[in-house]
Amino acid sequence: MKNGLRNWVVCGVISLAVFGSCSNDDTLTCNVDNPVEELSWLTDWVNSLTDDYEYIRTAKYLGNDVFYNVNCNPLANYVSSTYNCEGEFIGFTAELRSEFTQDQVLWLPENSECSFE
């Protein structure tokens, strides 16, 4: 009986150590839950977009969170810019994108014309 109790205690301690060290910070973007609502410059950017073909993506660039715009209109010729968490321009997306990781859609207009099939 002592071995059974000891095994439960050891399993409990290991579980606490493993799960206690987990952090949700890895799922945060720029240390906020909802960057579109919590970063004022990003809110302003989203509110300035009027084209149903344009949307915003987020990614990691050199370990830092970044944001950039995409236009899915096949007839549009556009330049995408990349910004850091403070809203500072860090470069043109075409020059940086090969180094992006964890790239995902952050914001789409309600009536988006873009397809992600």
N, C-alpha and C positions, 0 to 999 in steps of 0.2 A: 504494500500500500504506500510506503514511503516513496518508492521509485515513481509511482504514478503521480503522486502529488508534486514531487520535485520536477517531473517532466512538464506538468501544467504550469508551474511557476516559471520555469525556464522559457517555455513557449510564450507566456504572458509578458515577460521582461523583453524578450526579443521582439515581440509584436509592438510593444510600446516604443522601443528604440527605433524600429523601422518606420512605423507610421507617425511617430512623434516628430521625426526629422523631415517629413514631407512638408512642402510649402506650396501654396497656391500662387506664389509670386511668379512662377514660370508661365502661368496662364495669363497674367496681366500684361497689358501693352502700355508702356510708359508709366508703369506703376499705378494704373487706374483700371477700374472694371469696365468702363464704357468710354473710350477715348473720344468718340464723336460728341458725346454730351459733356464730358469733363475737361476737355482741352479746348479752351475758348477759340484759339486760332483755327482748330480743326472744325469746330462748329461753324465758324464764319465761312470757311472754305466750302463745306458741304452746302450751306445755305446760298452760296454764290453760284452753285452749279445749276444750270437750267436745261441742260441737254440730257435727254433720256438715254443717250448713248454713253455717257461718261459716268465712271464710278471710281471709287478709291480702294486701294489695296494697302495692306500692311505687310511688312516683312522684317527680317533681321538682316542688317548689313554690318559686317564686322562685329557682330555680337550686340548691336544696338538696334532698337526699334526704329523703323522708318515708315513713311507714308508716301504713296505716289498715286498719280491719276492715270487712268486708262480710258481710251475712247474706242468703243467697239464698232463704230460706224466705218464700214469698209471704204467709204468715199472720203473720209476725213483725213487730212494730213495734219498731225498735231505733234507737239513736243511734250513729253512727260517730264515733270520735275519731281525730285525726291527731297523730302523734308525730315528733319529729326523731331524728337518729342517736343522741342521748344518752338517748332515751326520755322526753323532756320533752314534755308536752302542748302543742301549738301552736294547737289550735282544733278546732272541730267540722267534720268532713269536708264536710257540706252547704254550709257557708259558704266553703270554700276550694277545693273540687273544680274549679270552673270555671277555675282557674288552674293546674291540674295538667298536666304534660306527661310523656311517657315513662312513662305509667301501665301497669303490668303486674302480673299475679298473682305473688306471691312465695311463698306457702305455701298449700297445700290439705290438708285432712285426708285420710288414706289412703282412707277410704270416703265421700268427698265426695258430697253430694246435689246439688251445683251442676252445671249444664250450661252450656257455653260455645259453643254452636252459632251 
